């Protein structure tokens, strides 16, 4: 019984990582679309958004999907993109 629970837990974790992986590009696209509209941001905010976006992509490519999503969420908050 314990083996089944362990296998089920590991399988769930493996599958959830994949779900995060597919979510990152969608969030990056939202940020890119908002940036294309030339939002009214202070220069410091624009720099921060671009850094967070780039960091999110780097983390995504490194397989660190939760960290990538955290970075992208910060950028979306500055851009006032609803989650």
Phi and psi in degrees as GROMACS dihedral restraints (atoms count N, CA, C in turn):
[ dihedral_restraints ]
;  ai    aj    ak    al  type     phi  dphi    fc
    3     4     5     6     1   -67.4    20    10
    4     5     6     7     1   -36.2    20    10
    6     7     8     9     1   -61.6    20    10
    7     8     9    10     1   -41.2    20    10
    9    10    11    12     1   -63.3    20    10
   10    11    12    13     1   -41.1    20    10
   12    13    14    15     1   -64.7    20    10
   13    14    15    16     1   -42.4    20    10
   15    16    17    18     1   -64.0    20    10
   16    17    18    19     1   -45.7    20    10
   18    19    20    21     1   -62.9    20    10
   19    20    21    22     1   -43.0    20    10
   21    22    23    24     1   -62.2    20    10
   22    23    24    25     1   -41.8    20    10
   24    25    26    27     1   -64.5    20    10
   25    26    27    28     1   -44.4    20    10
   27    28    29    30     1   -64.4    20    10
   28    29    30    31     1   -39.7    20    10
   30    31    32    33     1   -63.6    20    10
   31    32    33    34     1   -43.0    20    10
   33    34    35    36     1   -62.0    20    10
   34    35    36    37     1   -41.9    20    10
   36    37    38    39     1   -65.2    20    10
   37    38    39    40     1   -41.3    20    10
   39    40    41    42     1   -63.1    20    10
   40    41    42    43     1   -42.3    20    10
   42    43    44    45     1   -70.5    20    10
   43    44    45    46     1   -36.0    20    10
   45    46    47    48     1   -67.8    20    10
   46    47    48    49     1   -33.4    20    10
   48    49    50    51     1   -60.5    20    10
   49    50    51    52     1   -39.6    20    10
   51    52    53    54     1   -65.7    20    10
   52    53    54    55     1   -36.1    20    10
   54    55    56    57     1   -64.8    20    10
   55    56    57    58     1   -41.3    20    10
   57    58    59    60     1   -63.4    20    10
   58    59    60    61     1   -38.6    20    10
   60    61    62    63     1   -59.9    20    10
   61    62    63    64     1   -40.7    20    10
   63    64    65    66     1   -77.1    20    10
   64    65    66    67     1   -20.2    20    10
   66    67    68    69     1   -77.6    20    10
   67    68    69    70     1   -32.8    20    10
   69    70    71    72     1   -57.5    20    10
   70    71    72    73     1   -51.1    20    10
   72    73    74    75     1   -59.9    20    10
   73    74    75    76     1   -33.9    20    10
   75    76    77    78     1   -65.1    20    10
   76    77    78    79     1   -39.8    20    10
   78    79    80    81     1   -70.0    20    10
   79    80    81    82     1   -39.0    20    10
   81    82    83    84     1   -62.7    20    10
   82    83    84    85     1   -38.6    20    10
   84    85    86    87     1   -63.2    20    10
   85    86    87    88     1   -41.6    20    10
   87    88    89    90     1   -60.0    20    10
   88    89    90    91     1   -42.3    20    10
   90    91    92    93     1   -65.9    20    10
   91    92    93    94     1   -45.5    20    10
   93    94    95    96     1   -59.5    20    10
   94    95    96    97     1   -41.2    20    10
   96    97    98    99     1   -64.9    20    10
   97    98    99   100     1   -40.2    20    10
   99   100   101   102     1   -66.9    20    10
  100   101   102   103     1   -40.1    20    10
  102   103   104   105     1   -66.3    20    10
  103   104   105   106     1   -32.7    20    10
  105   106   107   108     1   -65.6    20    10
  106   107   108   109     1   -20.8    20    10
  108   109   110   111     1   -87.6    20    10
  109   110   111   112     1     8.3    20    10
  111   112   113   114     1    49.2    20    10
  112   113   114   115     1    66.3    20    10
  114   115   116   117     1   -64.4    20    10
  115   116   117   118     1   151.7    20    10
  117   118   119   120     1   -79.8    20    10
  118   119   120   121     1    92.2    20    10
  120   121   122   123     1  -127.7    20    10
  121   122   123   124     1   152.7    20    10
  123   124   125   126     1   -66.6    20    10
  124   125   126   127     1   156.2    20    10
  126   127   128   129     1   -56.4    20    10
  127   128   129   130     1   -39.6    20    10
  129   130   131   132     1   -64.4    20    10
  130   131   132   133     1   -40.3    20    10
  132   133   134   135     1   -65.5    20    10
  133   134   135   136     1   -42.4    20    10
  135   136   137   138     1   -61.9    20    10
  136   137   138   139     1   -43.4    20    10
  138   139   140   141     1   -61.2    20    10
  139   140   141   142     1   -44.4    20    10
  141   142   143   144     1   -63.5    20    10
  142   143   144   145     1   -42.7    20    10
  144   145   146   147     1   -60.2    20    10
  145   146   147   148     1   -46.0    20    10
  147   148   149   150     1   -64.9    20    10
  148   149   150   151     1   -37.2    20    10
  150   151   152   153     1   -67.4    20    10
  151   152   153   154     1   -43.5    20    10
  153   154   155   156     1   -64.5    20    10
  154   155   156   157     1   -38.9    20    10
  156   157   158   159     1   -63.2    20    10
  157   158   159   160     1   -46.2    20    10
  159   160   161   162     1   -64.9    20    10
  160   161   162   163     1   -41.6    20    10
  162   163   164   165     1   -62.2    20    10
  163   164   165   166     1   -41.6    20    10
  165   166   167   168     1   -60.6    20    10
  166   167   168   169     1   -42.2    20    10
  168   169   170   171     1   -66.8    20    10
  169   170   171   172     1   -42.1    20    10
  171   172   173   174     1   -61.2    20    10
  172   173   174   175     1   -45.7    20    10
  174   175   176   177     1   -64.4    20    10
  175   176   177   178     1   -39.7    20    10
  177   178   179   180     1   -59.3    20    10
  178   179   180   181     1   -48.0    20    10
  180   181   182   183     1   -64.7    20    10
  181   182   183   184     1   -26.6    20    10
  183   184   185   186     1   -84.5    20    10
  184   185   186   187     1    -1.2    20    10
  186   187   188   189     1    83.4    20    10
  187   188   189   190     1    10.5    20    10
  189   190   191   192     1   -98.1    20    10
  190   191   192   193     1    71.0    20    10
  192   193   194   195     1   -69.6    20    10
  193   194   195   196     1   -38.2    20    10
  195   196   197   198     1   -66.0    20    10
  196   197   198   199     1   -41.6    20    10
  198   199   200   201     1   -64.1    20    10
  199   200   201   202     1   -38.3    20    10
  201   202   203   204     1   -62.0    20    10
  202   203   204   205     1   -46.2    20    10
  204   205   206   207     1   -63.0    20    10
  205   206   207   208     1   -37.8    20    10
  207   208   209   210     1   -61.4    20    10
  208   209   210   211     1   -44.1    20    10
  210   211   212   213     1   -65.0    20    10
  211   212   213   214     1   -44.5    20    10
  213   214   215   216     1   -65.7    20    10
  214   215   216   217     1   -34.9    20    10
  216   217   218   219     1   -64.3    20    10
  217   218   219   220     1   -37.6    20    10
  219   220   221   222     1   -62.3    20    10
  220   221   222   223     1   -42.8    20    10
  222   223   224   225     1   -64.0    20    10
  223   224   225   226     1   -43.0    20    10
  225   226   227   228     1   -62.7    20    10
  226   227   228   229     1   -36.1    20    10
  228   229   230   231     1   -64.3    20    10
  229   230   231   232     1   -42.7    20    10
  231   232   233   234     1   -63.4    20    10
  232   233   234   235     1   -40.1    20    10
  234   235   236   237     1   -79.4    20    10
  235   236   237   238     1    -5.3    20    10
  237   238   239   240     1    60.8    20    10
  238   239   240   241     1    42.5    20    10
  240   241   242   243     1   -91.1    20    10
  241   242   243   244     1   126.3    20    10
  243   244   245   246     1   -71.4    20    10
  244   245   246   247     1   142.0    20    10
